[in-house]
Amino acid sequence: MKPAPFEYLRPASVDEACEALASDPDARVLAGGQTLVPMLAMRLSRPSILVDITRLADLQGITETAEGIEIAAATRQAVALKSDLIARQVPLLAAALPNVGHPPTRARGTVGGSIAHGDPSAEIALAATILNARIVYIEDGEEVEFEPEDFFIGPTVTMAPMGGLMTRVIFPKKPAGRVGAGFHEIASRRSDYAFASAGAQVVLDDDGACVQALLGIGSVGDVPVAVDVSDLAGTRLTDDDLKGAIEAALADLDCVDDLHATATYRARAAKRLAFQALATARENAA
Amino acid sequence: MNADTKPRFLSTDRRVREDKRFVAGSGRFVQDLDRPGMLHVALVAAQHPAAKIVKIDASEALAMEGVHYVIDGAELSAAVNPLMNGLDTPNVRRFPLAVGQNRYAGEWIAAVVADTRALAEDAAERVKVEVERLGFLTDAEKALDPESTPVHPEHGSNLLLDRTFDWGPVEDDFARSDETLKLRVTWGRNSTVPIETFGVICEWNPWDEVLDVWASIQMPKYADQIARALKLPGNAVRVHYDVDVGGSYGVKRGIKQTVLAGYLCRKLGRPVRLIEDRLENMRSGDAHGPERIFDIEVAFDRDGTVNAMKMRALDNAGAYAGRAPFQLGKPIGAIVGPYRINSVQYRAMSVTTNKAVQEAVRGFGQSPTNYAIETMMDRVAAHLGMDRLEFRQKNLIRSEEFPYLIPSGSTYDSGDYHAVIDKVLATADYAELQAERDRLRAEGLCAGIGIAACLEPSGGNSAFEPLLNEKNRTSTWMEGCRVNVDALGEVTVAIHTTSSGQGHETLAATVVGEVLQMDPDRIRVVRPDSLSSLPGNSPVGSRMAIMLGGAAANAARELIRQAVAIGAHLSRADPAACRYEDGTVVTPDGTVTWDEIVDVAHRRFHDLPPGTNPGLTANFIQQVPTGTALPKDGKVQMYPCYSFEFHLVLLAFDPVLAKPEIRRYVIGHDCGTVINPHIVKGMTLGGIAHGLGAALLEEFAYDGEGQLMTQSFLDYLMPSSHEMPEVEIVKHETPSPLTEFGQKGSGESGYLGAPAAISGAIHDAVSQWGIHLNKLPIRMSAISDAIAAAEENA
């Protein structure tokens, strides 16, 4: 479990990082390294150059702009978890973050790294998918943006441009009204790769009627998916309303089978978790 | 121990002396050792479960700078003897590297030696292995088919062992019983998975012609096996026991690794280190434990009396024999568990398949058997409509029946099973626990209570070896200890093994301190190398409290005898009229001080009793208390001491998500007199965590292509502190009449009953559907899918 030989580079600027990444098709970004380093050790990843971006100040930080809440790509997950801004403006992400790994992995792991890796059970990726966050890369000196639905195309396969560098992720600010979010997942061990996960956000009007409901499912298939529960708009989000919407939305959910959990289990668990996520969102909006 | 003397140090709340260095990160493990000029090994692993090795081309690897050597099985097997087999199966030959063909995916085909481990791995990738794929099998039942692809064609079949024992009037008991019931349960292939993988450094000293070995080892007769395999005299292998071992519970076997490194260091004239990485350890080290299918038929009366049991245990040994089949032998010593069962038929079967080799794991086959017996007890109770607890209490051996002879020839030394259970029920408030279960059920959860009663046979003489292999004549499994008093009067105890967390330094110091009435913290404990050691058998089979504890106590007693003789002689008194007390010898006329006795022993020959040699030192080699005879008629006294444990578990889960959460875990534990309570507690808690993994999470699972799917901690799921519940330990002490202080073994405690108890609790939780989940680990999705299927059919 020693990595194959590679060069290590710690660039002084984003430009220098981009230049290094563009110089060699086998160059890879090293961010928190919580997934990449074990893959290197097992020789499942064999980059020629590792470009360590974690000390680039431009890639750190969480800011509020007119567009939304921008999380610089190398911002640690632990920092995001403690962010008041995220707690106030992106409650679904705030609900997802405690489920990401463990405290030690969150201390190193980055928000952008989790998205770039494209693991179907990644909580941040699911939150980004549900909220339709924008994923921003620099490619050949130009910024390119991706919507999560286009970005995630298979298990750990993304549309990330070759030689590109993710700079930030822009989450939309929470809409007006009473907003609540919920995030639930299940694994055989706490904080393990989930067998199924669900995130939800609801917006209620002053009367408590649903204005908007968002739901997404992760971990069960190749990519995190946002599912359509727009029929909940206008309802009071009763348990029956939720169940009906979930049955319809998840009727054709694609689930994978593996040693640890069957596809039938994942499908059933997804519905249960979707209900929990929506119910939690409803409580939090009240 | 005298009944009226209260122990000073034994059973008291004293620190474990080893903990200090481990907590401070100052242990001395193989990884911490360096030898001048040391080279490093990486392995080339087989890709397919079975393939003929056509050609190995190492030229590219050897051309790399810093790469010293590449060895394959052909070279190694020509130079060394095959590794030891437990059974008489001479045609199941095993070498450290595959010879001619490999027999499981991941098996080591070649080894690369280089300046660093990283370089050795780089080079290992460049070793080209040309193979022709062969047929393979992974399923034990398929291996029983005489037409199945033989893993060892020379052996003729995949059957390693097929022995049927009939103990008592089995058929008569079946005929006279009101009812019978059949069941099948399967124990999945799991293991112990210590945090430290196996590691070894070998260094050949050409001037002394000695092979020095530093290893993270827990293996009986390790030095002997290395010498035999390397064709060296026994006194040419020097194993350094002063190496800390980062966990084992059986799996630190290390023979093939050491033979390989030992050969390489002589060949290359440089020290050689082989430390397995996690992949090597999990797919091709000594990592895998028993994998067993139990078919049971049980005969009982309607009043709840169990009369007889027929058990067939089919064990999947993996690709080679080794000691794995003996793990079918140990449970013979407790084949009826803690119950009065009049007769037993036991068929022990072991087969080869194209999986990694099974090695010894905590309990040596006892935990799977306990799981089978306890599942049987639950099923019979359910069949009869009896309460599981009352049914067990009815069949348990009663305290007045000890010593109790079981049908397979072992006599249980002592116990009070009913008392332990009563204490647990009182602690847990069983009625309230049941009420709590019912409240959880009313909330819509599945909730269940699991119970398991079982034994921990401990301190044996490896009697399963002669029982299962008539050519094996083993009847002792001794342990030695030396206690020496230096010229300044300080005491040093020598123990002759490595330890993998069992706290043997604390054990030896406590026991010697108790006997010498001396603060154990003053007593030094050392570990000489194997050439300076008394005979011993390493810490296996829950034996060291009994055997090392016995040896240390007896050596200390001999020291007292010597001191009393000196003191009596100085006072011109009859030794019989003198006694040892607090480091002095009390004579009819006064006392002789410790310093005086030491001075005489070390300097004043003229003051020694006539015919006495100078010095104050004692060796004692302890024989197994009951190890007197070889097996006869398929029966043998397997172990001297039998510890008892009783588990009571409440767990609950959502019927859809089906993640069992343990709400209450109470264990009653009786291992006789406890020498150090912290060590016993640690063993028990660790054992329960291990059992939780076996019950719910851990499995070395192979896919249809014969590939191991769980090669790292990504997929081999071990419980973490999050999954481990708070455990309440209820203590009870029924001393063993056979040991120095009444102590019994505890190294396997917790693990021996936890899988059965947790499985039982899950079954209680799904009892409304009549679901049986007959294979461990019981995965969440299996529970949920079974409930969904039952609901659909309802």
Interface residues (C-beta under 8 A of the other chain):
Chain A: M1 K2 P3 A4 P5 M42 R43 I186 S188 R189 R190 S191 D192 Y193 F195 L259 H260 A261 T262 T264 Y265 R266 R268 A269 K271 R272 L273
Chain B: R117 A118 E121 D122 E125 D277 R278 L279 D654 V656 L657 A658 K659 L696 L697 E699 A701 M709 T710 S712 L714 D715 L717 P719 S720 H722 E723 R779 M780 S781 A782 S784 D785 A788
